[in-house]
Amino acid sequence: MAHYSRLCAVLIDCDTDDVDQAAAFWAAALGRPVDPGHPGTRGNYRMLETPPDEPIVQIQRVEHESRVHLDIETDDIPAEVARLETLGATVVRRLERWVVMQAPTGQRFCVVRVQRPGYPKNANRWD
């Protein structure tokens, strides 16, 4: 069965005790203010304001080394995970709403359900 996927988000993982300070830095650096009213701004997460046709930028407090990772959004998580496994990616962890994967080159990324409006605009169709 065909499914779609596209780049969804850039997540900036910060090993910090102060996620607000980290978000303030990245907001200033990227010229995108923190969006305190966004439903994704809660707990360890801060969303930056981004236009609907650009990837989401989210700052998150983590307990591993600081890094940046990508999210790929899809209308069929199992099919997208299987497709990426055929390309050489491996599953690191299956969570309730997303799957953490690792590329053959070592980078971690997540496969998530549809997050942004206008889906499947600019998405790839996989048969």
LUMDREN-375520 format. One line per 2 residues: for each residue x, y, z of N, C-alpha, C. Coordinates in steps of 0.05 Angstrom, whole numbers, plus 32768, in hexadecimal, padded with zeros to 4 digits. Layout:
BEGIN
X:Y:Z:X:Y:Z:X:Y:Z; ...
***
This chain:
BEGIN
8011:7FE8:8000:8000:8000:8000:8012:8019:8000; 800B:802C:7FF0:801B:8045:7FEE:8018:8055:8008
802E:8064:800E:802D:8077:8024:803E:808F:801C; 803C:80A4:802C:804B:80BC:8027:805D:80C2:803F
8072:80D1:803A:8083:80DB:8050:8092:80F4:8046; 8099:8105:805A:80A8:811D:8054:80B7:8126:806D
80CB:8137:8069:80D9:8143:8080:80C5:8154:808F; 80C5:8150:80A9:80B1:815D:80BA:80BE:8172:80CC
80D3:816A:80D9:80DE:817B:80EF:80FC:8178:80F2; 8107:818D:80FD:8123:818D:8106:8120:8191:8125
812B:817D:8133:812A:817E:8150:8146:8183:815B; 8148:8196:816C:8162:819D:8178:8161:8192:8194
8170:817C:8198:8171:816E:81B2:8186:817C:81C3; 817E:8184:81DB:8190:8193:81EC:8192:8185:8207
81AA:817D:820E:81B0:8172:8228:81B5:8189:823B; 819F:8192:8246:819F:81AB:8257:818A:81A9:826D
818E:81B8:8282:817A:81BA:8297:8166:81D0:8291; 816C:81E2:827E:815B:81F9:8279:8153:81F9:825C
813D:81EC:8255:8134:81EB:823A:812B:8206:8230; 8121:8218:8242:8119:8232:8239:8131:8243:8230
8147:8240:823E:8160:824E:8236:8169:8244:821B; 8169:8229:8217:8171:821D:81FE:815E:8227:81E7
8144:8228:81ED:8131:8231:81D8:8136:824E:81D1; 813C:825E:81E6:8141:827B:81E1:8159:827E:81CE
816E:826F:81D3:8186:8270:81C2:817E:8269:81A5; 8171:8252:81A1:816B:8249:8186:8157:825B:8178
8144:8266:8187:8131:8279:817C:8140:8292:8171; 8153:829C:8181:8162:82B3:8178:8175:82AC:8161
8181:8295:8162:8194:828C:814D:8186:8288:8133; 816D:827D:8133:815F:8277:811B:814B:828C:8112
8147:82A1:8123:8134:82B6:811C:8118:82AC:811D; 8112:8299:812E:80F7:828E:8130:80F0:828E:814E
80DD:829F:8157:80D7:82A0:8173:80CB:8286:817E; 80CE:8282:8198:80C2:826C:81A6:80A3:8270:81A4
8095:825B:819F:8077:825C:819D:806C:824F:81B7; 8067:8260:81CB:805E:8255:81E5:8041:824A:81E4
8031:8252:81D0:8016:8249:81CE:8013:822F:81BD; 8029:8226:81B2:8027:820D:81A1:8023:81F5:81B3
8011:81E3:81AC:800C:81CB:81BC:8025:81BA:81C1; 8039:81BC:81AF:8052:81AD:81B2:8065:81BA:81C6
805F:81D3:81D0:8070:81E0:81E4:8065:81D7:81FF; 8072:81C4:820B:806A:81B9:8225:8081:81A8:8230
8083:81A6:824A:8097:8195:8256:80B3:819B:824C; 80BF:8187:8240:80DB:8189:8236:80DD:8194:821A
80C7:819E:820E:80C6:81A5:81F2:80BF:81C3:81EF; 80CC:81D0:81DC:80C5:81EC:81D5:80C4:81ED:81B6
80AE:81F8:81AC:80AB:81FB:818F:80B3:8217:8187; 80C0:8219:8170:80C5:8234:8165:80AF:8239:8150
80A9:8253:814C:8095:825A:8137:80A2:8255:811C; 8094:8245:810C:809D:8240:80F0:8085:8242:80DE
8089:824C:80C6:8074:824D:80B2:806A:8230:80AC; 8051:822D:80A4:8046:8212:80A0:8054:8203:8089
8061:8211:8077:806E:8202:8061:808C:81FC:8066; 8095:8202:807F:80B0:81FB:8087:80B0:81E5:809C
80C6:81D6:809E:80C7:81C2:80B4:80C4:81CE:80CF; 80B8:81C0:80E1:80B6:81C7:80FD:80D2:81C9:8109
80D6:81DC:811B:80EF:81DC:812B:80E7:81DA:8148; 80F1:81C5:8155:80EA:81C0:8171:8104:81BD:8181
8104:81C9:8198:811A:81C6:81AB:8111:81B2:81C0; 8121:819E:81C6:8119:818C:81DB:8130:8186:81EF
8129:8185:8208:813C:817E:821D:813F:815F:821D; 8158:8156:821C:815E:8139:821B:8172:8132:8230
8176:8118:8234:818A:810E:8247:819F:80FE:8238; 81A4:8105:821F:81BA:80FA:8210:81C9:8111:8204
81DF:810C:81F6:81EF:8122:81EB:81DD:8134:81D9; 81E4:814E:81D9:81D6:8161:81C8:81DB:815A:81AB
81C7:815C:819B:81C9:8157:817E:81B0:8162:8170; 81B0:8160:8156:8198:8167:8146:818F:814E:8139
8175:814A:8138:816A:8133:8129:8152:813C:8119; 814B:812C:8105:8135:8131:80F3:811E:811F:80FA
8106:8129:80F4:80EE:8118:80F5:80E3:8116:80D8; 80DB:80FE:80D1:80CD:80F9:80B7:80B0:80F3:80BE
809E:8103:80B3:8081:80FD:80B8:8076:80EC:80A2; 8063:80DB:80AA:8057:80C9:8097:803A:80C2:809F
802B:80B9:808B:8010:80B0:8090:800F:8092:8096; 8026:8085:8096:8027:8068:809C:8043:8062:80A9
8044:8064:80C3:805E:8060:80D1:806A:8045:80CB; 805B:802F:80CE:8067:8015:80C9:8072:8012:80AC
8064:801C:8098:806D:801A:807C:8086:802B:8079; 8087:8043:8085:809F:8054:8081:80B7:8048:8090
80B3:803D:80A7:80C9:802F:80B6:80D4:8018:80A5; 80C2:8008:809A:80CA:7FF2:8089:80DA:7FFB:8071
80D1:8011:8064:80DF:801C:804D:80FB:8025:8055; 80FD:8032:806B:8117:803C:8074:812A:8025:807C
811E:8010:8087:812F:7FF8:808E:813A:7FEC:8075; 812B:7FEC:805F:8136:7FE1:8046:814D:7FF2:803B
814E:800B:8044:8165:801D:803C:817D:801A:804F; 817A:800B:8064:8190:8006:8077:818D:8012:8092
8177:8021:8097:8172:802C:80B2:8169:8016:80C5; 816E:801A:80DF:8165:8007:80F3:8153:8014:8107
8141:8004:8113:8130:800F:8128:8140:800E:8142; 8140:8025:8150:814D:8028:816A:8138:8023:8180
8120:802F:817C:810C:802D:8190:80F0:8033:8184; 80DD:8023:818B:80C1:8028:8182:80B2:8033:819A
80A7:804B:8196:8098:8058:81AB:807B:8059:81A3; 806A:8063:81B4:804D:8062:81AF:8045:8071:8195
8051:8089:8190:8049:8099:817A:805F:809E:8165; 8077:8093:8169:808C:8096:8155:80A1:8080:8158
80B3:807F:8145:80C8:806B:8145:80E3:8079:8142; 80F5:8073:8154:8110:807E:8152:8120:806B:8141
812E:8076:812C:813E:8066:811A:815A:8071:8119; 816C:8061:810E:8188:8069:810A:818F:8063:80ED
819A:8077:80E0:81A3:8074:80C4:81BC:8063:80C4; 81C3:8057:80AD:81DB:8047:80AB:81F4:8057:80B2
81F3:8072:80B0:8209:8083:80B6:8209:808C:80D3; 81F7:8082:80E4:81F7:8088:8100:81E4:809D:810B
81D9:80AD:80FA:81C7:80C2:8104:81AC:80B7:810C; 81A2:80C1:8122:8187:80BA:812C:8173:80CC:811F
815B:80C1:811A:8145:80D1:8110:812B:80C3:8119; 8114:80D1:8116:80FB:80C5:811E:80E8:80C4:8107
80D7:80B0:8107:80C1:80AE:80F5:80A8:80B3:8105; 8099:80C8:80FE:8082:80D1:810E:8069:80D2:80FD
8052:80D4:810B:8039:80D7:80FD:8038:80F3:80F1; 8025:80F9:80E0:8022:8113:80D3:8020:8129:80E8
8031:813E:80E5:8032:8153:80F8:802A:816F:80ED; 8030:8173:80D4:802C:818E:80C8:8014:818F:80B6
8008:81A7:80B3:7FF1:81AA:80A2:7FF9:81A7:8084; 7FE5:81A2:8074:7FEA:81A0:8057:7FF4:8186:804E
7FF5:8172:805F:7FFF:8158:8058:7FED:814C:8043; 7FF6:8140:802D:8012:8138:8027:8021:814B:8014
801A:8165:8014:8029:8177:8003:8047:8174:8007; 8056:8173:7FF1:8073:816F:7FF1:807C:8154:7FFC
806A:8142:8000:8072:8127:800A:8078:8115:7FF3; 8089:8101:7FF8:808F:80ED:7FE4:807A:80D6:7FE7
8072:80CC:7FD0:8060:80B5:7FD0:8071:809C:7FCC; 806E:8088:7FDD:807D:806F:7FDC:8069:8059:7FD6
806E:804A:7FC1:805C:8033:7FBA:8068:8019:7FC4
***
